[in-house]
Amino acid sequence: MGARTTQGIDEHRGKVRIRFPFRGNRVSITLEQSYSPANVKAARRLRAEVLQKIEFGIFRPAEYFPAWAAAHGFGTAGESATFAHYAKLFLASKRSGAASTYNAYEASVRVHLVGEFGDKPIASIRHSDVAAFVGSHPWGSNKTLNNALIPLRGAFKLARRDGATDRDPCEGIENLPHQAEEADPFTQEEADTIIAKEREKFGAMSADCREFAFYTGVRCPSELIELQWRDVDFEAHTLTVSRANVRGDLKDTKTHRSRVVDLNERAHAVLLRQKARTFLAGGYIFINDGDGGRTARGTFAGGTGKAFGSQVLLRRWTWVLEALGLRHRDAYQTRHSYASWLINAYVPDKLVAEQLGHSVIVLHKIYAKQLAAAKDDRKREKINEALFGPKVVPAINEKPLSF
């Protein structure tokens, strides 16, 4: 049976097709309705409404035909409905959040996504396109991929809610597992050597700052550089940790909860020394009063007199490890070191977790090796105590055999 046509409406494979001129082109769109007298009548009314809006210059294709509009480069407000357009909208929706989070999303879009999908109409991107890209792109690490999937999914979600596409090509694309960096702690002897070297090169303030990181387990440098005197309770010997500074962005702690750290003798002694230096100002506990770290020429700049910046402490950390010939580990290992020392001293898991601001479950996940080793050591000690008590096992002096 041949196609039936009436006033810009015809039949196409059993469905209603509507035709109208728009911007010098002849638009032809097949609707989902079957070809019947009632549906033809409704389509005729729709076409008349579209023609009227075109005449007055207020026709927005995505309001009537979202899939067609997206495939032909028209967004919800007459803008180009490309992936880049919706990626930009996704980033704008995250502007009010943490700056560090926004910057990470923006970098993922700019570095990884726009080059592949940027100018493509978002409705034209298929699941197979996304799957092939995810599988073949040089991500560097699973974590980098997982981070990029957030704005990728976000752009498609916005487009679908706008009606610019009728599917989500990210559906079925799963995050890849990634292993968090394992604890690689320093011994207390190594830590004391690091502190001494930092004192020798960068002065007492810098060394005390590092010592405090080692002996409180505060996250270094993000939480460490935000510590203020109002966070200290000298009578209770406690420190409240409630803020962090990530790339210049002030935010909550990583767990979004404050925690109270009990101050041991080393940490308390640091605060007493610092009290004579910065307490009267009533602001930050540690300030940059010494060398400011390497400059572009390899020399060291003077201190700022303000709170330490994270890059200053990180540059000093790298210099000290190199100077001592110690294997490089990131500065976060000060926290892991403190946790490991507590575990090796058989401090109960719950107390260790409280000091770090973790749950016991997270503690067991991060410090599984340290906990297992401490358990084995403790088991051997208990066996020896049970068999021999506090006595020292005597040495066996055997006479040589004579032949």
N, C-alpha and C positions, 0 to 999 in steps of 0.2 A: 504494500500500500504506500503511495507517495506521501511526502510530507504535506501537511495542511498548513496554510498561512492565512493570517487575518490581522491587518493593521499592526505590523511589527511583532506579531506573536505567531510562532509556528511550532510544529511538532518535531522533536528530535529524539529518536529512539524511545518513543512512548512517553516523553516528558515535555513539559512546556518550555519553550525557548523564547527569550525576550531579546529584541534588537532595538538599538537606539544610537543616534550619533552623539559622540562626546569628544571634544577637543580635536576635531578633524578626523576622527576615526569612527569606524562602524563597530560598535560594541555588540557582541553576541554572547549571551549568558544563558546556560541551561539551568532551570530551576529544579528543585527536587520533587515538585508536584507532577502527578501524572496528567496527561493531556485529556481534559474533559471540559465540557461546556462551563461548569462552575469555575474550574481553575483558569480557563482562558479568560473568563470575565474578570477574575481577580487580578490576573497578570496584566490585563489591559488597564485597569485602574492604577496598578503599580507603575506601569510605563508612563502613564499620563502624569503621575506625581513626579517621577524622575525627570521628565522633559520640562516640567514647570520649574523645578529647582535648577536645572541646567540653564534655563532661560534667565533666571534671576542670579545666576552665579553662586549658588549656595549648595550645589550638589556635592556630597561627600560619599564617594563610592563605598567606603568601608562601612558606612551606616546601613547600606542596603545589601551589598554583595561582598562581605568581608574576605572570603577566600579569593575571589577574582581580584579584588582591590590589592590584596597583599601580593598576589602573583604578578601583578602588573605595576607594582611600585607605588601604591597609594596607601597611606596610613590612616589612622583614625581621624586626623585633622587635616587631611589632604597632603600630609608629608609623605616622604618616601618610607614605605614600610620595609626597610631592609633590616638585616640583623644588626648592623651598626646603630641604626636608629633606636631599636629596642634595648640594645646593650647600654646605650647612653641613658635611656630612661631608667634602666635598672640601677645604674650608678647614681643617678640623681636621687633615686628613692632611698639610697643608703648614705646620703650626705650628712644626715643628722646624727648618725651613729659615730662610733669611735673612728678617729682619723686614720689610725693604723689599719683598721679593717677596710675602710674605704680605699686606702692606698693600695692594699693587697689586691682588692677586686679590680681596681683600675689597671694595675700592672698586668694582671692575668688577661684582661680584655685586650690591652694594647700589645702585649708581647706575644700572646698565644692565639687569640680568637679572631681579631679583626682581619688579620692577613688571610685567614681561611674563609670566613663567612661574611666579612664586612659589607660588601656591596650586593650581596645576594638578597632577593626578596625573601622575607622570612618564611612565607608560606611555601616556597619552593624547596626548602631544605628538608631532606628526607632523613629517616632514621639511619639508613645505610650510609649517608654522607657523614653523619655525626660519628657512627661506629667506626668507620674507616679512618676518620681524623683522629679519634681518641686512640686507636690502635697503632697508628703509624707516626704520630707527631713525637718529636724528641723531647719528652717532658723533663728528663733529668732525674726525676724521682716520682714515686707514687703520690707523695704528699703534694707536689706541684700540680699533678693532674687533678687530684681531689679538690684542691683550692680553685682551679680553673673551672671545674664543673659547677661551682656555685653560681657565678655570673652567667654561665652558659644556660643552665636550667632557668635562672631567673629571667633572662631575656625572653625565652620561649613561653614562660608562664604568663608574663605580661602581655605578650602578643596574643596568646590564646584568650585571655580575659577580655582583650580589646576586640576580639573577633577578627584579628588580622590573619589568623591561621586557625584551622580546625583540628590541629593535632599537635602533639608534643613529641618531636623526634628524639628527645632525650629519654623517653620512657624505655626502661630496660637497660639503660647505661648505668652501671653500678660503680660505686667508688672502689678503688683498689686498696687492698690492705697495705698499711705502712707501719713499720716498726718504729716506735718512738726511740729517741736516742737513749742508749742505756747509761746507767750511772757508771761513771768511771772516776771514782773518788781518789783524792790524795790522802796520804797518811798524815797524821798530825805532825810528824817530823818534817815532811815536805811542806806542809802548810806554814809551819813556823819559819822555814827557810825562805819561802816566798814573801812572807810578811817582813822579815828582816831585810831582804833585798829591796823591797819596795820602800822601806824606811830609809835605807842608805841612798837610794837614787832620787826618790820623790818627796821625802820628808815624812814627818810624824802623822800629819793629818791623813795622807793617802794610805799609809800603812795601817792606821787605826781603822779606817774605813774598810780595808780588806780583811783585817782581823775580825771585825764585827760581822762581815758576811760569812766568814768561815765558822764563827762560833754562835751564830743565831739561826743560820739556814734561811735567811731572807733571800728572796730571788735577786740575783745580781746580774745586771745592774738595776733592773726596772723598779723593784721595791726599795732597794738600798738607797737610791738617790732621792727618794721622796720622804724619807724618815724625818720627822720633825720632833722638837722637844715636847710638844703637847701629847705625843704618843707614848711618852715614858712615864711610868709610875715608879719612882725611886723607892717608896716605902714597900710596895708589893714586889719589887724586883721584876717588873714585867714590861713588855713592849707590845703595843697594839699596832698591828700591820693592817692598813685599810686602803692604801693607795699604791699605784704603780705609774711609772712614766715610760711609755713605749714610743720611741722615735719622736719625743717631744709632745706626745699626746697623754694628758693626765686621765687616768681611768681607774676603775676598781681593780682589786686583785684578780688574778687569773680565775679564781673560783667564785668571784663576785661576793665574797664574804670576808669580813674582817676576822682576824685571829689574834689570840693573845699568846705571846712567846715568853716563856720563863727565862730570865736572864741568868746564865751561869756566871761563875767568877770571872772568866776571861771577858765576856761581853760586858759585864757590869764595870769592870776596871776600865774598859775602853770608854764607856760613857762618863766615868769620873774624870778621865783625862780630857775628854771633849768638852765637859762642862766648863772648864776653865777657859776654853777657847771660843765657844760659840753660844753658850747658854743665854747670856744676857741679851743677845739679839733676838732671842725667842723664836727663831725660824728653823732653818734646816740644821740637823745635827752635824752633818759633814759638808764642808764647803771646800771649793777648789782654791787653796791658798798657796799652792806650790806650782811645780812645772805642769804645764797644760798639755803635755803629750807631744808627739812628733809633728812637726810642720812639714810642708811639702819639700823642704830642703833637708829634712832629716834631723834638724835640730829640735830643741824643746822650747815651747812657748811658755810665758809666765802664767801664773794662776789668774783666775777671774774674780775671786772673792765671792762668787755665787755658788749655788748648789752644783755638785759635780754633774757634768753631762755624761751620758752613757758611753759616748765614743772616747772620752778622755780615759775613763777607767778601763775600757777594753784595750786601748792602745798600750796603756801601762802594763796591763796583764800580759799581753803578748811579749812586750819587751822583757819583762821579768823572767818569764818562762824561757825565752831564748838565752838570756844572760846566764841562767842557771843550768842550761842544757837539759831542761825537763821536757818530756814529750808534750806537745801542745794539746790542751783540752780547753773547751770554752769556759768562760768565767762562771757559767751556771753550775759548774762542778763544785764550787764552794758550798752550794746547798746540798748537793749529793754527798759531799765529804762529811758534812755535819750529820746528816741522816745516818750514814754508814758508821760513824764513830758511836752514835747512840745505840745503834743496833748491835755493834760489836761489844758494847758495854752491857748488853742484855737489858737495856731499858725496855719496858713493856711496849708491844706494838701500838697499843692504843695511845699511849703517851707520845710516842714518836710521831704518830699520825697527827695528833693535836698540835704539836709544835710546828709541823710543816703545813698545817691547814688542809690535810688530806683525810679521806676516809681510810679505814684499815684495808679495805679492798684495793684501793689505789696504791697504798703503801706496798702491799704484797706484789702488785703488778710491777711497780717500778724497781723495787729492791729485792726481787726474788732471790737473786744470787747471794746477796749479802745476808739475807735472812736465813737462807739454807746453810751458809757457811757458819754463821754464828750459832745456829742450832746444833750443828755437828760439834763445834768447839765446846759448847755448853754440855753436850751429852758426854763427851770424853772427860770433862772436868768432874761431872757428877759421878761417873764410874770410878775415877781415881779417888774422889773423896769417900765414896762408899767403901772402897777396898782398903785404902791406906789412911784415911782421915787427913789431918793436917801434917802428918809426918812426911818427911822427904824420903823417897824411895832410895835405900842405900845402894851404893855402887857395889858390884860384884867383883871382888879381887880374886881372880883365879890364878893358881900357881901353874907355871908351865908344866906340861907333861914331860916326863923323862922316859927315855927309851933305853 
